[in-house]
Amino acid sequence: MATIILYMAYLLVPVLSFLFMFKLLDNNNKRTRYSVYYASLMSAFCLIVFLTGPQIS
């Protein structure tokens, strides 16, 4: 049960970080490029952790 909650948290991190960066950089024109870059980086990291998690534990 704890691993399911942990994996759901890993899947929610890119979405929340995307929304946070989108709101944070709302004042300038660099918003879209940075938020998409950051969200793709976070989602790639979380996907790697999500895929390698069951094999490690």
CHARMM-style PDB file with segment names, atoms N, HN, CA, C and O in Angstrom:
ATOM      1  N   MET     1       0.835  -1.204   0.000  1.00  0.00      PROA
ATOM      2  CA  MET     1       0.000   0.000   0.000  1.00  0.00      PROA
ATOM      3  C   MET     1       0.872   1.258   0.000  1.00  0.00      PROA
ATOM      4  O   MET     1       0.556   2.253  -0.653  1.00  0.00      PROA
ATOM      5  N   ALA     2       1.957   1.189   0.735  1.00  0.00      PROA
ATOM      6  HN  ALA     2       2.214   0.380   1.265  1.00  0.00      PROA
ATOM      7  CA  ALA     2       2.830   2.363   0.813  1.00  0.00      PROA
ATOM      8  C   ALA     2       3.522   2.629  -0.521  1.00  0.00      PROA
ATOM      9  O   ALA     2       3.770   3.778  -0.886  1.00  0.00      PROA
ATOM     10  N   THR     3       3.830   1.552  -1.243  1.00  0.00      PROA
ATOM     11  HN  THR     3       3.629   0.618  -0.946  1.00  0.00      PROA
ATOM     12  CA  THR     3       4.496   1.743  -2.535  1.00  0.00      PROA
ATOM     13  C   THR     3       3.557   2.360  -3.554  1.00  0.00      PROA
ATOM     14  O   THR     3       3.986   3.129  -4.415  1.00  0.00      PROA
ATOM     15  N   ILE     4       2.267   2.022  -3.461  1.00  0.00      PROA
ATOM     16  HN  ILE     4       1.919   1.397  -2.763  1.00  0.00      PROA
ATOM     17  CA  ILE     4       1.285   2.622  -4.372  1.00  0.00      PROA
ATOM     18  C   ILE     4       1.177   4.121  -4.116  1.00  0.00      PROA
ATOM     19  O   ILE     4       1.117   4.915  -5.054  1.00  0.00      PROA
ATOM     20  N   ILE     5       1.153   4.501  -2.843  1.00  0.00      PROA
ATOM     21  HN  ILE     5       1.202   3.855  -2.081  1.00  0.00      PROA
ATOM     22  CA  ILE     5       1.088   5.926  -2.490  1.00  0.00      PROA
ATOM     23  C   ILE     5       2.355   6.642  -2.945  1.00  0.00      PROA
ATOM     24  O   ILE     5       2.295   7.772  -3.431  1.00  0.00      PROA
ATOM     25  N   LEU     6       3.497   5.986  -2.789  1.00  0.00      PROA
ATOM     26  HN  LEU     6       3.546   5.068  -2.395  1.00  0.00      PROA
ATOM     27  CA  LEU     6       4.766   6.580  -3.208  1.00  0.00      PROA
ATOM     28  C   LEU     6       4.810   6.783  -4.714  1.00  0.00      PROA
ATOM     29  O   LEU     6       5.278   7.819  -5.187  1.00  0.00      PROA
ATOM     30  N   TYR     7       4.325   5.803  -5.472  1.00  0.00      PROA
ATOM     31  HN  TYR     7       3.945   4.961  -5.088  1.00  0.00      PROA
ATOM     32  CA  TYR     7       4.311   5.932  -6.927  1.00  0.00      PROA
ATOM     33  C   TYR     7       3.326   6.995  -7.387  1.00  0.00      PROA
ATOM     34  O   TYR     7       3.594   7.703  -8.357  1.00  0.00      PROA
ATOM     35  N   MET     8       2.191   7.119  -6.706  1.00  0.00      PROA
ATOM     36  HN  MET     8       1.974   6.543  -5.918  1.00  0.00      PROA
ATOM     37  CA  MET     8       1.236   8.170  -7.049  1.00  0.00      PROA
ATOM     38  C   MET     8       1.850   9.544  -6.788  1.00  0.00      PROA
ATOM     39  O   MET     8       1.616  10.486  -7.545  1.00  0.00      PROA
ATOM     40  N   ALA     9       2.633   9.657  -5.718  1.00  0.00      PROA
ATOM     41  HN  ALA     9       2.822   8.892  -5.102  1.00  0.00      PROA
ATOM     42  CA  ALA     9       3.313  10.918  -5.426  1.00  0.00      PROA
ATOM     43  C   ALA     9       4.339  11.236  -6.509  1.00  0.00      PROA
ATOM     44  O   ALA     9       4.472  12.387  -6.925  1.00  0.00      PROA
ATOM     45  N   TYR    10       5.062  10.215  -6.964  1.00  0.00      PROA
ATOM     46  HN  TYR    10       4.954   9.280  -6.627  1.00  0.00      PROA
ATOM     47  CA  TYR    10       6.033  10.432  -8.038  1.00  0.00      PROA
ATOM     48  C   TYR    10       5.365  10.846  -9.337  1.00  0.00      PROA
ATOM     49  O   TYR    10       5.946  11.602 -10.115  1.00  0.00      PROA
ATOM     50  N   LEU    11       4.147  10.360  -9.588  1.00  0.00      PROA
ATOM     51  HN  LEU    11       3.675   9.746  -8.956  1.00  0.00      PROA
ATOM     52  CA  LEU    11       3.439  10.746 -10.797  1.00  0.00      PROA
ATOM     53  C   LEU    11       2.823  12.130 -10.670  1.00  0.00      PROA
ATOM     54  O   LEU    11       2.601  12.803 -11.677  1.00  0.00      PROA
ATOM     55  N   LEU    12       2.542  12.563  -9.444  1.00  0.00      PROA
ATOM     56  HN  LEU    12       2.722  12.017  -8.626  1.00  0.00      PROA
ATOM     57  CA  LEU    12       1.944  13.878  -9.243  1.00  0.00      PROA
ATOM     58  C   LEU    12       2.972  14.997  -9.225  1.00  0.00      PROA
ATOM     59  O   LEU    12       2.625  16.154  -9.460  1.00  0.00      PROA
ATOM     60  N   VAL    13       4.227  14.674  -8.952  1.00  0.00      PROA
ATOM     61  HN  VAL    13       4.509  13.734  -8.762  1.00  0.00      PROA
ATOM     62  CA  VAL    13       5.265  15.706  -8.877  1.00  0.00      PROA
ATOM     63  C   VAL    13       5.419  16.508 -10.171  1.00  0.00      PROA
ATOM     64  O   VAL    13       5.488  17.735 -10.085  1.00  0.00      PROA
ATOM     65  N   PRO    14       5.477  15.900 -11.373  1.00  0.00      PROA
ATOM     66  CA  PRO    14       5.611  16.718 -12.586  1.00  0.00      PROA
ATOM     67  C   PRO    14       4.429  17.642 -12.828  1.00  0.00      PROA
ATOM     68  O   PRO    14       4.598  18.770 -13.292  1.00  0.00      PROA
ATOM     69  N   VAL    15       3.225  17.156 -12.510  1.00  0.00      PROA
ATOM     70  HN  VAL    15       3.089  16.240 -12.134  1.00  0.00      PROA
ATOM     71  CA  VAL    15       2.030  17.975 -12.722  1.00  0.00      PROA
ATOM     72  C   VAL    15       2.040  19.180 -11.791  1.00  0.00      PROA
ATOM     73  O   VAL    15       1.776  20.304 -12.219  1.00  0.00      PROA
ATOM     74  N   LEU    16       2.344  18.947 -10.528  1.00  0.00      PROA
ATOM     75  HN  LEU    16       2.559  18.035 -10.181  1.00  0.00      PROA
ATOM     76  CA  LEU    16       2.372  20.037  -9.557  1.00  0.00      PROA
ATOM     77  C   LEU    16       3.502  21.012  -9.848  1.00  0.00      PROA
ATOM     78  O   LEU    16       3.335  22.221  -9.689  1.00  0.00      PROA
ATOM     79  N   SER    17       4.650  20.496 -10.273  1.00  0.00      PROA
ATOM     80  HN  SER    17       4.786  19.513 -10.402  1.00  0.00      PROA
ATOM     81  CA  SER    17       5.765  21.385 -10.586  1.00  0.00      PROA
ATOM     82  C   SER    17       5.473  22.215 -11.833  1.00  0.00      PROA
ATOM     83  O   SER    17       5.879  23.373 -11.927  1.00  0.00      PROA
ATOM     84  N   PHE    18       4.762  21.611 -12.792  1.00  0.00      PROA
ATOM     85  HN  PHE    18       4.432  20.670 -12.716  1.00  0.00      PROA
ATOM     86  CA  PHE    18       4.380  22.359 -13.985  1.00  0.00      PROA
ATOM     87  C   PHE    18       3.436  23.501 -13.624  1.00  0.00      PROA
ATOM     88  O   PHE    18       3.600  24.622 -14.104  1.00  0.00      PROA
ATOM     89  N   LEU    19       2.451  23.216 -12.779  1.00  0.00      PROA
ATOM     90  HN  LEU    19       2.318  22.305 -12.389  1.00  0.00      PROA
ATOM     91  CA  LEU    19       1.508  24.254 -12.371  1.00  0.00      PROA
ATOM     92  C   LEU    19       2.205  25.344 -11.558  1.00  0.00      PROA
ATOM     93  O   LEU    19       1.893  26.527 -11.693  1.00  0.00      PROA
ATOM     94  N   PHE    20       3.155  24.931 -10.708  1.00  0.00      PROA
ATOM     95  HN  PHE    20       3.409  23.970 -10.599  1.00  0.00      PROA
ATOM     96  CA  PHE    20       3.885  25.893  -9.891  1.00  0.00      PROA
ATOM     97  C   PHE    20       4.741  26.817 -10.751  1.00  0.00      PROA
ATOM     98  O   PHE    20       4.742  28.032 -10.551  1.00  0.00      PROA
ATOM     99  N   MET    21       5.468  26.245 -11.707  1.00  0.00      PROA
ATOM    100  HN  MET    21       5.468  25.258 -11.870  1.00  0.00      PROA
ATOM    101  CA  MET    21       6.311  27.061 -12.568  1.00  0.00      PROA
ATOM    102  C   MET    21       5.472  27.943 -13.484  1.00  0.00      PROA
ATOM    103  O   MET    21       5.854  29.071 -13.797  1.00  0.00      PROA
ATOM    104  N   PHE    22       4.327  27.419 -13.909  1.00  0.00      PROA
ATOM    105  HN  PHE    22       4.017  26.502 -13.655  1.00  0.00      PROA
ATOM    106  CA  PHE    22       3.453  28.201 -14.781  1.00  0.00      PROA
ATOM    107  C   PHE    22       2.908  29.412 -14.035  1.00  0.00      PROA
ATOM    108  O   PHE    22       2.787  30.497 -14.603  1.00  0.00      PROA
ATOM    109  N   LYS    23       2.578  29.222 -12.760  1.00  0.00      PROA
ATOM    110  HN  LYS    23       2.676  28.340 -12.299  1.00  0.00      PROA
ATOM    111  CA  LYS    23       2.065  30.329 -11.952  1.00  0.00      PROA
ATOM    112  C   LYS    23       3.199  31.274 -11.550  1.00  0.00      PROA
ATOM    113  O   LYS    23       3.005  32.487 -11.467  1.00  0.00      PROA
ATOM    114  N   LEU    24       4.377  30.713 -11.303  1.00  0.00      PROA
ATOM    115  HN  LEU    24       4.535  29.728 -11.371  1.00  0.00      PROA
ATOM    116  CA  LEU    24       5.503  31.518 -10.832  1.00  0.00      PROA
ATOM    117  C   LEU    24       6.012  32.444 -11.927  1.00  0.00      PROA
ATOM    118  O   LEU    24       6.352  33.596 -11.659  1.00  0.00      PROA
ATOM    119  N   LEU    25       6.067  31.945 -13.160  1.00  0.00      PROA
ATOM    120  HN  LEU    25       5.791  31.009 -13.378  1.00  0.00      PROA
ATOM    121  CA  LEU    25       6.608  32.728 -14.266  1.00  0.00      PROA
ATOM    122  C   LEU    25       5.498  33.360 -15.096  1.00  0.00      PROA
ATOM    123  O   LEU    25       5.632  33.529 -16.308  1.00  0.00      PROA
ATOM    124  N   ASP    26       4.398  33.708 -14.426  1.00  0.00      PROA
ATOM    125  HN  ASP    26       4.289  33.571 -13.442  1.00  0.00      PROA
ATOM    126  CA  ASP    26       3.239  34.222 -15.140  1.00  0.00      PROA
ATOM    127  C   ASP    26       3.459  35.659 -15.612  1.00  0.00      PROA
ATOM    128  O   ASP    26       2.763  36.124 -16.514  1.00  0.00      PROA
ATOM    129  N   ASN    27       4.418  36.367 -15.012  1.00  0.00      PROA
ATOM    130  HN  ASN    27       4.984  35.989 -14.279  1.00  0.00      PROA
ATOM    131  CA  ASN    27       4.556  37.794 -15.292  1.00  0.00      PROA
ATOM    132  C   ASN    27       5.372  38.089 -16.547  1.00  0.00      PROA
ATOM    133  O   ASN    27       5.211  39.146 -17.157  1.00  0.00      PROA
ATOM    134  N   ASN    28       6.241  37.170 -16.931  1.00  0.00      PROA
ATOM    135  HN  ASN    28       6.372  36.311 -16.435  1.00  0.00      PROA
ATOM    136  CA  ASN    28       7.100  37.456 -18.077  1.00  0.00      PROA
ATOM    137  C   ASN    28       6.820  36.492 -19.223  1.00  0.00      PROA
ATOM    138  O   ASN    28       6.020  35.566 -19.088  1.00  0.00      PROA
ATOM    139  N   ASN    29       7.477  36.717 -20.334  1.00  0.00      PROA
ATOM    140  HN  ASN    29       8.127  37.469 -20.443  1.00  0.00      PROA
ATOM    141  CA  ASN    29       7.214  35.932 -21.533  1.00  0.00      PROA
ATOM    142  C   ASN    29       7.982  34.613 -21.566  1.00  0.00      PROA
ATOM    143  O   ASN    29       7.772  33.788 -22.455  1.00  0.00      PROA
ATOM    144  N   LYS    30       8.877  34.419 -20.587  1.00  0.00      PROA
ATOM    145  HN  LYS    30       9.048  35.090 -19.865  1.00  0.00      PROA
ATOM    146  CA  LYS    30       9.676  33.199 -20.556  1.00  0.00      PROA
ATOM    147  C   LYS    30       8.927  32.038 -19.913  1.00  0.00      PROA
ATOM    148  O   LYS    30       9.482  30.954 -19.733  1.00  0.00      PROA
ATOM    149  N   ARG    31       7.676  32.269 -19.571  1.00  0.00      PROA
ATOM    150  HN  ARG    31       7.225  33.150 -19.716  1.00  0.00      PROA
ATOM    151  CA  ARG    31       6.880  31.318 -18.812  1.00  0.00      PROA
ATOM    152  C   ARG    31       6.795  29.943 -19.483  1.00  0.00      PROA
ATOM    153  O   ARG    31       7.096  28.926 -18.858  1.00  0.00      PROA
ATOM    154  N   THR    32       6.392  29.918 -20.734  1.00  0.00      PROA
ATOM    155  HN  THR    32       6.148  30.745 -21.241  1.00  0.00      PROA
ATOM    156  CA  THR    32       6.073  28.650 -21.383  1.00  0.00      PROA
ATOM    157  C   THR    32       7.316  27.792 -21.596  1.00  0.00      PROA
ATOM    158  O   THR    32       7.283  26.583 -21.368  1.00  0.00      PROA
ATOM    159  N   ARG    33       8.411  28.413 -22.032  1.00  0.00      PROA
ATOM    160  HN  ARG    33       8.438  29.395 -22.218  1.00  0.00      PROA
ATOM    161  CA  ARG    33       9.617  27.643 -22.318  1.00  0.00      PROA
ATOM    162  C   ARG    33      10.182  27.013 -21.047  1.00  0.00      PROA
ATOM    163  O   ARG    33      10.520  25.829 -21.036  1.00  0.00      PROA
ATOM    164  N   TYR    34      10.285  27.798 -19.983  1.00  0.00      PROA
ATOM    165  HN  TYR    34      10.011  28.760 -19.992  1.00  0.00      PROA
ATOM    166  CA  TYR    34      10.856  27.282 -18.751  1.00  0.00      PROA
ATOM    167  C   TYR    34       9.955  26.254 -18.086  1.00  0.00      PROA
ATOM    168  O   TYR    34      10.443  25.249 -17.569  1.00  0.00      PROA
ATOM    169  N   SER    35       8.648  26.489 -18.092  1.00  0.00      PROA
ATOM    170  HN  SER    35       8.252  27.305 -18.512  1.00  0.00      PROA
ATOM    171  CA  SER    35       7.745  25.559 -17.418  1.00  0.00      PROA
ATOM    172  C   SER    35       7.677  24.230 -18.152  1.00  0.00      PROA
ATOM    173  O   SER    35       7.618  23.177 -17.518  1.00  0.00      PROA
ATOM    174  N   VAL    36       7.685  24.262 -19.479  1.00  0.00      PROA
ATOM    175  HN  VAL    36       7.733  25.118 -19.994  1.00  0.00      PROA
ATOM    176  CA  VAL    36       7.667  23.019 -20.246  1.00  0.00      PROA
ATOM    177  C   VAL    36       8.978  22.260 -20.064  1.00  0.00      PROA
ATOM    178  O   VAL    36       8.971  21.036 -19.937  1.00  0.00      PROA
ATOM    179  N   TYR    37      10.102  22.974 -20.050  1.00  0.00      PROA
ATOM    180  HN  TYR    37      10.108  23.969 -20.153  1.00  0.00      PROA
ATOM    181  CA  TYR    37      11.406  22.340 -19.840  1.00  0.00      PROA
ATOM    182  C   TYR    37      11.498  21.702 -18.459  1.00  0.00      PROA
ATOM    183  O   TYR    37      11.959  20.570 -18.312  1.00  0.00      PROA
ATOM    184  N   TYR    38      11.049  22.448 -17.447  1.00  0.00      PROA
ATOM    185  HN  TYR    38      10.674  23.367 -17.566  1.00  0.00      PROA
ATOM    186  CA  TYR    38      11.120  21.954 -16.075  1.00  0.00      PROA
ATOM    187  C   TYR    38      10.191  20.761 -15.872  1.00  0.00      PROA
ATOM    188  O   TYR    38      10.566  19.783 -15.226  1.00  0.00      PROA
ATOM    189  N   ALA    39       8.980  20.839 -16.422  1.00  0.00      PROA
ATOM    190  HN  ALA    39       8.675  21.633 -16.947  1.00  0.00      PROA
ATOM    191  CA  ALA    39       8.023  19.751 -16.249  1.00  0.00      PROA
ATOM    192  C   ALA    39       8.474  18.497 -16.990  1.00  0.00      PROA
ATOM    193  O   ALA    39       8.277  17.384 -16.502  1.00  0.00      PROA
ATOM    194  N   SER    40       9.077  18.668 -18.161  1.00  0.00      PROA
ATOM    195  HN  SER    40       9.238  19.572 -18.558  1.00  0.00      PROA
ATOM    196  CA  SER    40       9.561  17.492 -18.887  1.00  0.00      PROA
ATOM    197  C   SER    40      10.750  16.860 -18.166  1.00  0.00      PROA
ATOM    198  O   SER    40      10.892  15.637 -18.152  1.00  0.00      PROA
ATOM    199  N   LEU    41      11.604  17.693 -17.568  1.00  0.00      PROA
ATOM    200  HN  LEU    41      11.489  18.686 -17.579  1.00  0.00      PROA
ATOM    201  CA  LEU    41      12.730  17.171 -16.800  1.00  0.00      PROA
ATOM    202  C   LEU    41      12.247  16.393 -15.585  1.00  0.00      PROA
ATOM    203  O   LEU    41      12.734  15.296 -15.311  1.00  0.00      PROA
ATOM    204  N   MET    42      11.283  16.964 -14.851  1.00  0.00      PROA
ATOM    205  HN  MET    42      10.888  17.856 -15.074  1.00  0.00      PROA
ATOM    206  CA  MET    42      10.756  16.304 -13.670  1.00  0.00      PROA
ATOM    207  C   MET    42      10.001  15.033 -14.029  1.00  0.00      PROA
ATOM    208  O   MET    42      10.097  14.033 -13.318  1.00  0.00      PROA
ATOM    209  N   SER    43       9.248  15.063 -15.128  1.00  0.00      PROA
ATOM    210  HN  SER    43       9.170  15.876 -15.706  1.00  0.00      PROA
ATOM    211  CA  SER    43       8.491  13.870 -15.508  1.00  0.00      PROA
ATOM    212  C   SER    43       9.422  12.754 -15.967  1.00  0.00      PROA
ATOM    213  O   SER    43       9.149  11.578 -15.724  1.00  0.00      PROA
ATOM    214  N   ALA    44      10.530  13.117 -16.636  1.00  0.00      PROA
ATOM    215  HN  ALA    44      10.752  14.072 -16.833  1.00  0.00      PROA
ATOM    216  CA  ALA    44      11.503  12.101 -17.042  1.00  0.00      PROA
ATOM    217  C   ALA    44      12.155  11.461 -15.818  1.00  0.00      PROA
ATOM    218  O   ALA    44      12.324  10.243 -15.768  1.00  0.00      PROA
ATOM    219  N   PHE    45      12.518  12.274 -14.839  1.00  0.00      PROA
ATOM    220  HN  PHE    45      12.380  13.263 -14.879  1.00  0.00      PROA
ATOM    221  CA  PHE    45      13.114  11.752 -13.614  1.00  0.00      PROA
ATOM    222  C   PHE    45      12.142  10.846 -12.865  1.00  0.00      PROA
ATOM    223  O   PHE    45      12.514   9.770 -12.397  1.00  0.00      PROA
ATOM    224  N   CYS    46      10.887  11.297 -12.757  1.00  0.00      PROA
ATOM    225  HN  CYS    46      10.585  12.171 -13.137  1.00  0.00      PROA
ATOM    226  CA  CYS    46       9.902  10.513 -12.021  1.00  0.00      PROA
ATOM    227  C   CYS    46       9.542   9.237 -12.766  1.00  0.00      PROA
ATOM    228  O   CYS    46       9.235   8.221 -12.143  1.00  0.00      PROA
ATOM    229  N   LEU    47       9.577   9.279 -14.091  1.00  0.00      PROA
ATOM    230  HN  LEU    47       9.827  10.104 -14.598  1.00  0.00      PROA
ATOM    231  CA  LEU    47       9.302   8.075 -14.870  1.00  0.00      PROA
ATOM    232  C   LEU    47      10.413   7.045 -14.689  1.00  0.00      PROA
ATOM    233  O   LEU    47      10.147   5.846 -14.599  1.00  0.00      PROA
ATOM    234  N   ILE    48      11.660   7.516 -14.635  1.00  0.00      PROA
ATOM    235  HN  ILE    48      11.876   8.490 -14.708  1.00  0.00      PROA
ATOM    236  CA  ILE    48      12.787   6.607 -14.400  1.00  0.00      PROA
ATOM    237  C   ILE    48      12.676   5.973 -13.015  1.00  0.00      PROA
ATOM    238  O   ILE    48      12.884   4.770 -12.859  1.00  0.00      PROA
ATOM    239  N   VAL    49      12.350   6.783 -12.017  1.00  0.00      PROA
ATOM    240  HN  VAL    49      12.181   7.760 -12.144  1.00  0.00      PROA
ATOM    241  CA  VAL    49      12.196   6.255 -10.661  1.00  0.00      PROA
ATOM    242  C   VAL    49      11.016   5.294 -10.593  1.00  0.00      PROA
ATOM    243  O   VAL    49      11.079   4.261  -9.926  1.00  0.00      PROA
ATOM    244  N   PHE    50       9.937   5.647 -11.295  1.00  0.00      PROA
ATOM    245  HN  PHE    50       9.886   6.486 -11.837  1.00  0.00      PROA
ATOM    246  CA  PHE    50       8.735   4.809 -11.296  1.00  0.00      PROA
ATOM    247  C   PHE    50       8.997   3.454 -11.953  1.00  0.00      PROA
ATOM    248  O   PHE    50       8.464   2.435 -11.514  1.00  0.00      PROA
ATOM    249  N   LEU    51       9.818   3.443 -13.004  1.00  0.00      PROA
ATOM    250  HN  LEU    51      10.251   4.270 -13.360  1.00  0.00      PROA
ATOM    251  CA  LEU    51      10.081   2.189 -13.707  1.00  0.00      PROA
ATOM    252  C   LEU    51      11.122   1.328 -13.004  1.00  0.00      PROA
ATOM    253  O   LEU    51      11.061   0.101 -13.080  1.00  0.00      PROA
ATOM    254  N   THR    52      12.072   1.953 -12.325  1.00  0.00      PROA
ATOM    255  HN  THR    52      12.122   2.949 -12.264  1.00  0.00      PROA
ATOM    256  CA  THR    52      13.119   1.179 -11.661  1.00  0.00      PROA
ATOM    257  C   THR    52      12.775   0.858 -10.214  1.00  0.00      PROA
ATOM    258  O   THR    52      13.484   0.081  -9.574  1.00  0.00      PROA
ATOM    259  N   GLY    53      11.719   1.428  -9.691  1.00  0.00      PROA
ATOM    260  HN  GLY    53      11.142   2.060 -10.210  1.00  0.00      PROA
ATOM    261  CA  GLY    53      11.347   1.214  -8.296  1.00  0.00      PROA
ATOM    262  C   GLY    53      11.067  -0.225  -7.920  1.00  0.00      PROA
ATOM    263  O   GLY    53      11.643  -0.709  -6.946  1.00  0.00      PROA
ATOM    264  N   PRO    54      10.198  -0.946  -8.651  1.00  0.00      PROA
ATOM    265  CA  PRO    54       9.889  -2.327  -8.266  1.00  0.00      PROA
ATOM    266  C   PRO    54      11.085  -3.268  -8.355  1.00  0.00      PROA
ATOM    267  O   PRO    54      11.137  -4.254  -7.619  1.00  0.00      PROA
ATOM    268  N   GLN    55      12.044  -2.995  -9.232  1.00  0.00      PROA
ATOM    269  HN  GLN    55      12.002  -2.194  -9.830  1.00  0.00      PROA
ATOM    270  CA  GLN    55      13.192  -3.875  -9.362  1.00  0.00      PROA
ATOM    271  C   GLN    55      14.196  -3.645  -8.233  1.00  0.00      PROA
ATOM    272  O   GLN    55      14.901  -4.568  -7.823  1.00  0.00      PROA
ATOM    273  N   ILE    56      14.255  -2.420  -7.739  1.00  0.00      PROA
ATOM    274  HN  ILE    56      13.683  -1.671  -8.072  1.00  0.00      PROA
ATOM    275  CA  ILE    56      15.180  -2.130  -6.644  1.00  0.00      PROA
ATOM    276  C   ILE    56      14.651  -2.718  -5.335  1.00  0.00      PROA
ATOM    277  O   ILE    56      15.386  -3.381  -4.603  1.00  0.00      PROA
ATOM    278  N   SER    57      13.384  -2.471  -5.050  1.00  0.00      PROA
ATOM    279  HN  SER    57      12.787  -1.932  -5.645  1.00  0.00      PROA
ATOM    280  CA  SER    57      12.805  -2.947  -3.804  1.00  0.00      PROA
ATOM    281  C   SER    57      12.286  -4.377  -3.981  1.00  0.00      PROA
ATOM    282  OT1 SER    57      11.757  -4.963  -3.036  1.00  0.00      PROA
TER     283      SER     57
END
